[in-house]
Amino acid sequence: MNGTPNWFMFFILFWAVVMVGFMAIGGFFMFRKFLKVLPQRDGKSKLDWQNYWVERSRGMWSEDSKAFLEQLVSPVPKAFRDIARHSIAAKIAQVAVESGSTEVTREHCIKGYILATPKRDYRSLRQFLDKQGIDYSAYQHLFQQENHA
């Protein structure tokens, strides 16, 4: 050996693996964000549509519906909460506007929340709604739909 202790070599190797792991995770989230800004067939990206629905419904949100949205996004880790809030609010706004309503209601929030949630997260979504005492029985059919998010 050249005089470098074994523990130091393992320490360097450990940090190299940790750094590559962090870079891979960061790259994954950057790639997902990149996919959101790519134009779809209609010429607008998923992010453009989210911004459109949020802006279109800006005056429709009551204090109650804003507070309910905050309650719905509360299980999301803080680092991702702003992004989740925007995505969920866009879907809720779309549901409210397309229904012809003049105000975002709790029903719109529940329906939009279910529609904005990926299928893989349905189990935790149901657990959260049950824990909060939120009745979603009228929207059970939405859990069977394919690719609505």
C-alpha positions as CSV (number, residue, x, y, z in Angstrom):
1,M,0.0,0.0,0.0
2,N,1.1,3.5,-0.5
3,G,0.3,4.8,2.9
4,T,-3.3,5.8,2.5
5,P,-5.5,4.2,5.2
6,N,-8.2,1.8,4.1
7,W,-10.9,3.7,5.8
8,F,-10.1,6.8,3.9
9,M,-10.4,4.9,0.6
10,F,-13.8,3.6,1.6
11,F,-14.9,7.1,2.7
12,I,-14.0,8.5,-0.7
13,L,-15.7,5.6,-2.5
14,F,-18.8,6.1,-0.3
15,W,-19.1,9.8,-1.1
16,A,-18.5,9.1,-4.8
17,V,-21.5,6.7,-4.8
18,V,-23.6,9.2,-2.8
19,M,-22.8,12.0,-5.2
20,V,-23.6,9.9,-8.3
21,G,-26.9,8.9,-6.6
22,F,-27.8,12.6,-5.9
23,M,-27.0,13.5,-9.4
24,A,-29.1,10.7,-10.8
25,I,-32.1,11.7,-8.7
26,G,-31.7,15.4,-9.7
27,G,-31.4,14.4,-13.3
28,F,-34.6,12.4,-13.1
29,F,-36.6,15.3,-11.8
30,M,-35.1,17.7,-14.3
31,F,-36.0,15.3,-17.1
32,R,-39.6,15.1,-15.8
33,K,-39.8,18.9,-15.8
34,F,-38.4,19.0,-19.3
35,L,-41.1,16.6,-20.5
36,K,-43.8,18.9,-19.0
37,V,-42.6,21.9,-21.2
38,L,-42.6,20.0,-24.5
39,P,-45.4,21.0,-26.8
40,Q,-48.3,18.5,-27.2
41,R,-50.3,18.0,-30.4
42,D,-52.2,21.2,-29.8
43,G,-49.0,23.2,-29.6
44,K,-49.2,23.9,-25.9
45,S,-47.3,22.1,-23.2
46,K,-48.7,20.5,-20.1
47,L,-47.3,23.4,-18.1
48,D,-48.9,25.9,-20.5
49,W,-52.3,24.2,-19.9
50,Q,-51.8,24.2,-16.2
51,N,-51.1,28.0,-16.2
52,Y,-54.1,28.6,-18.5
53,W,-56.5,26.8,-16.1
54,V,-55.1,28.5,-13.0
55,E,-55.3,32.0,-14.6
56,R,-58.8,31.3,-16.0
57,S,-60.1,30.4,-12.5
58,R,-58.3,33.0,-10.5
59,G,-61.4,34.8,-9.4
60,M,-63.4,31.6,-8.7
61,W,-61.5,30.5,-5.6
62,S,-63.2,31.3,-2.3
63,E,-61.2,31.3,1.0
64,D,-62.9,27.9,1.9
65,S,-61.7,26.3,-1.4
66,K,-58.2,27.7,-1.0
67,A,-58.0,26.3,2.6
68,F,-59.4,23.0,1.3
69,L,-56.7,22.9,-1.4
70,E,-54.0,23.5,1.3
71,Q,-55.5,20.6,3.3
72,L,-55.3,18.4,0.2
73,V,-51.7,19.1,-0.5
74,S,-50.6,18.8,3.1
75,P,-49.3,15.2,2.8
76,V,-46.9,16.2,-0.1
77,P,-43.3,16.8,1.2
78,K,-42.6,20.6,1.5
79,A,-39.9,20.4,-1.3
80,F,-42.6,19.4,-3.8
81,R,-45.7,21.1,-2.3
82,D,-45.7,24.2,-4.5
83,I,-45.4,22.1,-7.7
84,A,-48.1,19.7,-6.5
85,R,-50.4,22.6,-5.4
86,H,-50.1,24.2,-8.9
87,S,-50.8,20.9,-10.7
88,I,-53.8,20.0,-8.5
89,A,-55.2,23.6,-8.6
90,A,-55.0,23.5,-12.4
91,K,-57.0,20.2,-12.6
92,I,-59.5,21.5,-10.0
93,A,-59.9,24.8,-12.0
94,Q,-60.4,22.8,-15.2
95,V,-63.1,20.7,-13.6
96,A,-64.8,23.9,-12.2
97,V,-64.7,25.9,-15.5
98,E,-65.8,22.9,-17.6
99,S,-68.8,22.3,-15.4
100,G,-69.9,25.9,-16.0
101,S,-69.6,26.9,-12.3
102,T,-68.8,30.4,-11.2
103,E,-67.1,29.3,-8.0
104,V,-64.7,26.5,-7.1
105,T,-66.5,24.2,-4.6
106,R,-65.3,21.4,-2.3
107,E,-66.8,18.9,-4.8
108,H,-64.7,20.4,-7.6
109,C,-61.7,20.1,-5.3
110,I,-62.3,16.5,-4.5
111,K,-62.9,15.5,-8.2
112,G,-59.9,17.5,-9.4
113,Y,-57.7,16.1,-6.7
114,I,-58.6,12.6,-7.7
115,L,-58.1,13.4,-11.4
116,A,-54.7,15.1,-10.7
117,T,-53.4,12.1,-8.7
118,P,-51.4,9.5,-10.6
119,K,-52.9,6.0,-10.5
120,R,-49.9,4.6,-8.6
121,D,-50.8,6.9,-5.6
122,Y,-54.5,6.0,-5.3
123,R,-53.9,3.8,-2.2
124,S,-52.3,6.7,-0.3
125,L,-54.9,9.1,-1.7
126,R,-57.8,7.0,-0.3
127,Q,-56.0,6.6,3.0
128,F,-55.5,10.4,3.3
129,L,-59.2,11.2,2.3
130,D,-60.4,8.6,4.8
131,K,-58.1,9.9,7.6
132,Q,-59.4,13.5,6.9
133,G,-63.0,12.3,7.0
134,I,-63.6,13.5,3.4
135,D,-66.5,11.7,1.6
136,Y,-65.4,10.7,-1.9
137,S,-68.0,8.0,-2.5
138,A,-69.6,10.0,-5.3
139,Y,-66.3,9.9,-7.2
140,Q,-65.4,6.2,-6.9
141,H,-65.8,5.8,-10.7
142,L,-62.9,8.2,-11.2
143,F,-60.5,5.6,-9.7
144,Q,-61.3,3.2,-12.5
145,Q,-60.6,5.6,-15.4
146,E,-57.4,5.2,-17.4
147,N,-54.8,8.0,-18.0
148,H,-56.8,11.0,-16.8
149,A,-54.0,12.8,-15.0
